[in-house]
């Protein structure tokens, strides 16, 4: 479950994406990604925006794990081929 702002940056870092790549893959503005990654704590955004980001990261192999609580709970499922 994508709940904490730091999960976005952590997930993006695990797959080696720049902010603009996540923005394009998620179909949201780069300013949105930048704003969300500057937050600390729960994500403050529209549900639809969070879902787009979550789906983009999960399609690249990121899995959000654990309970929705402070901390970053993500992992990379596996390295995918080309």
Secondary structure, DSSP 8 states (H G I E B T S, - for coil): ---BHHHHHHHHHHHT--HHHHHHHHTS-HHHHHHHHH--SB--S-HHHHHHHHHHHHHTTEEE-S-SSSS--EEE------
